[in-house]
Amino acid sequence: MSIHLVIIDALNLIRRVHAAQPGEPDVQNTARVCCQALSKIINVSQPSHIVAVFDHEGDDRGWRAELLPHYKEGRKPMPPELQAGMDVIQDAFMALGVDSLLSDGDEADDLIATLALKVADRGQQVTIVSTDKGYCQLLRPTLRIRDYFQQRWLDSRFIEQEFGVRPEQLSDYWGLAGISTSKIPGVPGIGPKAAVELLSNYPNLEAILAADDLPAKWQKKIDAHREQAMICKQVAALKTELQLGFNLQDIRFQQAVTSSANTA
């Protein structure tokens, strides 16, 4: 059987929809608009399997904050009314035939990455629906990323234009240049242009750290922050070996039917 797994980065979708609501945001309206988006995604992608993945609840900021204490520090929290309405939204998703999966300790990104690669590396098609460019490090012929809001594919060509590196070099790039919005510092003094130039001459961060022919203008900066660069790369990379605890069969898509159809 041919498989097409669609993975929804749930909070990426929900928070953007909620923030775009006119006037005072309403959870019921957010759920309605999110379901409209899901219906469009389903109609276009025709998934055999689909799941919406949510970040775990609570104050635990996860393993990345243990490595980088300021990781994602100061980010705007989820609006309380939206947090309180998650059950409403998940029930609305389930009514469409889309089950919800909550990460447990790790970020939803890692859970999505693990699930996506388990399917894609078996030669089956996977589509991740998210605006998060971090998923682009996973790109393969059988794995693609769809930005629903911009209606575009975040593909290899997009990454080349946006960052100037190959998808598999993204974590190396962020290890050097950092990600300011996530408080990942990278190497001070190494900006995007320098990171691109370095990664055009060396395949990855490890090769850069091992090189004995770096230009002096970069050698001193990198030598002073070798450990930090590797930590930043580790934080920017996605875990892909989590224990999932469920089977693909559990998220097979079955189109929801109306009650009238059930009684016919």
C-alpha positions in Angstrom: 0.0 0.0 0.0 1.2 3.5 -0.9 1.5 5.7 2.2 1.2 9.5 2.4 1.7 10.7 5.9 0.7 14.3 6.6 2.0 15.7 9.9 0.6 19.0 11.2 2.8 21.1 13.4 -0.3 21.9 15.5 0.7 24.9 17.6 2.4 26.5 14.5 -0.9 26.4 12.8 -3.2 27.2 15.8 -1.2 30.2 17.2 -1.0 31.9 13.8 -4.7 31.4 13.2 -5.6 32.7 16.7 -3.4 35.8 16.3 -4.9 36.6 13.0 -8.5 36.7 14.3 -10.1 40.1 14.1 -11.1 41.8 17.3 -11.0 39.8 20.5 -9.7 36.3 19.7 -12.2 33.5 20.3 -11.2 29.9 20.7 -14.3 28.5 19.0 -13.6 30.7 16.0 -10.0 29.7 16.1 -11.0 26.0 16.1 -13.4 26.7 13.1 -10.7 28.4 11.0 -8.1 25.8 11.9 -10.5 23.1 10.7 -11.1 24.9 7.5 -7.3 24.9 7.0 -7.1 21.2 7.8 -9.9 20.4 5.4 -8.1 22.2 2.6 -4.8 20.4 3.5 -6.6 17.1 3.4 -8.4 17.8 0.1 -5.2 18.8 -1.6 -2.8 16.2 -0.1 -5.1 13.2 0.1 -3.3 11.6 3.0 -3.5 7.9 3.9 -2.3 8.8 7.5 -2.5 12.2 9.3 -1.7 13.5 12.8 -1.5 16.8 14.6 1.5 17.0 16.9 1.3 19.3 20.0 4.0 20.4 22.4 3.8 19.1 25.9 2.2 21.2 28.5 3.9 22.6 31.6 6.9 24.7 32.6 9.6 22.2 31.6 11.6 23.9 28.8 13.2 20.6 27.7 16.7 19.3 27.0 17.7 22.2 24.8 17.3 24.7 27.7 19.6 22.4 29.8 22.3 22.9 27.2 21.6 26.6 26.5 19.9 28.1 29.6 18.6 31.1 27.6 17.1 29.0 24.8 13.8 30.5 23.7 13.8 32.6 26.9 11.4 35.5 26.9 9.2 34.2 24.1 5.6 35.4 24.3 3.6 32.7 26.2 0.5 31.2 24.7 -2.6 33.3 25.5 -4.4 31.9 28.5 -7.7 31.6 26.7 -6.1 29.6 23.9 -4.3 27.3 26.4 -7.6 26.7 28.1 -9.3 25.9 24.8 -6.9 23.2 23.6 -9.3 20.4 24.3 -11.9 22.2 22.2 -9.5 22.5 19.3 -8.3 18.9 19.6 -11.9 17.6 19.7 -12.7 19.7 16.5 -9.6 18.1 14.9 -10.8 14.6 15.8 -14.2 15.3 14.3 -12.4 15.7 11.0 -10.6 12.4 11.5 -7.3 14.0 12.6 -5.9 12.6 15.9 -3.7 14.7 18.2 -0.4 13.6 19.5 1.3 15.3 22.5 5.0 15.3 22.9 6.3 14.1 26.3 9.3 16.0 27.5 10.9 16.5 24.1 9.7 19.3 21.8 7.0 18.6 19.2 9.8 19.3 16.6 11.7 16.2 17.7 8.6 14.0 17.8 7.6 15.2 14.3 11.2 14.6 13.0 11.3 11.1 14.4 7.9 10.1 13.0 8.6 11.7 9.6 12.0 10.0 9.1 10.7 6.6 10.1 8.2 6.7 7.3 10.2 8.7 4.7 13.3 6.5 5.1 11.2 3.5 4.1 10.5 5.2 0.7 7.0 6.4 1.7 5.8 10.0 1.2 5.7 12.4 4.1 4.5 16.0 4.2 5.1 18.2 7.2 2.8 21.2 7.4 4.6 24.1 9.2 6.2 27.5 8.6 9.2 26.3 10.8 12.3 26.2 8.6 14.0 24.0 11.1 12.3 21.0 9.5 14.1 21.7 6.3 17.2 19.8 7.6 15.1 16.7 7.1 14.4 17.2 3.4 14.5 14.1 1.2 13.0 13.0 -2.0 10.2 11.4 0.1 9.9 14.2 2.7 8.7 17.7 2.0 7.6 20.7 4.1 4.6 22.9 3.2 4.1 26.4 4.4 0.3 26.6 4.5 0.1 30.3 5.1 2.5 31.4 2.3 1.3 28.5 0.1 4.8 27.4 -0.8 7.1 24.5 -0.5 10.1 24.9 1.8 12.3 22.8 -0.5 16.1 22.6 -1.3 15.8 25.5 -3.7 14.1 27.7 -1.1 16.9 26.8 1.5 19.6 27.7 -1.0 18.0 31.1 -1.7 17.2 31.7 2.0 20.4 30.6 3.6 22.9 29.8 0.9 23.6 26.2 2.2 22.3 22.7 1.6 19.5 21.4 3.8 21.8 18.9 5.5 24.1 21.8 6.5 21.4 23.8 8.3 22.3 22.7 11.8 26.0 23.5 11.0 25.0 26.9 9.7 23.0 27.6 12.9 25.8 26.3 15.0 28.0 29.1 13.5 25.6 31.9 12.8 23.1 31.2 15.6 19.3 31.8 15.6 18.5 35.1 17.3 14.8 34.4 17.7 15.5 31.2 19.7 18.5 32.7 21.7 20.9 30.3 20.0 24.1 32.4 20.0 26.3 30.6 17.5 29.9 31.9 17.3 30.3 35.6 18.1 31.7 37.4 15.1 30.6 34.7 12.6 27.5 36.0 10.8 25.4 34.4 8.0 27.8 35.5 5.2 30.8 34.0 7.0 28.9 30.8 7.9 28.0 30.4 4.2 31.5 30.9 3.1 32.9 28.4 5.6 30.3 25.8 4.7 31.1 26.2 1.0 34.7 25.1 1.7 34.0 22.5 4.4 31.1 20.0 4.5 30.1 20.6 8.2 31.0 22.2 11.5 33.1 19.3 12.6 35.3 19.6 9.5 35.6 23.4 10.2 36.7 22.8 13.8 39.3 20.2 12.6 40.7 22.3 9.8 44.3 23.7 10.1 44.0 26.0 7.2 41.2 28.4 8.3 41.8 32.1 7.5 43.1 33.9 10.6 40.1 36.2 10.7 37.9 33.2 11.5 40.4 30.9 13.3 40.6 33.0 16.4 36.8 33.4 16.8 36.1 29.7 16.2 38.9 28.6 18.5 37.5 30.7 21.4 34.0 29.2 21.0 34.5 25.6 19.8 32.3 24.0 22.5 29.6 26.7 22.2 29.5 26.1 18.4 28.9 22.4 18.9 26.3 22.9 21.5 24.5 25.4 19.3 24.5 22.8 16.4 23.2 20.2 18.8 20.4 22.4 19.9 19.5 23.5 16.3 19.4 19.8 15.1 16.4 17.7 15.5 16.2 14.4 17.4 15.1 11.6 15.2 15.4 8.5 17.4 12.6 9.0 20.0 10.4 6.1 21.2 7.1 6.8 19.6 4.9 4.3 21.5 2.3 3.9 18.7 1.9 2.3 15.3 1.3 4.0 12.0 -2.0 2.1 11.8 -3.1 4.2 14.8 -3.1 7.4 12.7 -4.6 6.1 9.5 -6.9 8.7 8.1 -10.6 7.9 8.0 -12.8 10.6 6.7 -15.3 11.7 9.4 -18.9 10.8 8.6 -22.0 12.6 9.7 -24.4 11.1 12.2 -27.1 10.9 9.5 -24.8 8.7 7.5 -24.2 6.5 10.5 -28.0 5.9 10.8 -28.7 5.4 7.2 
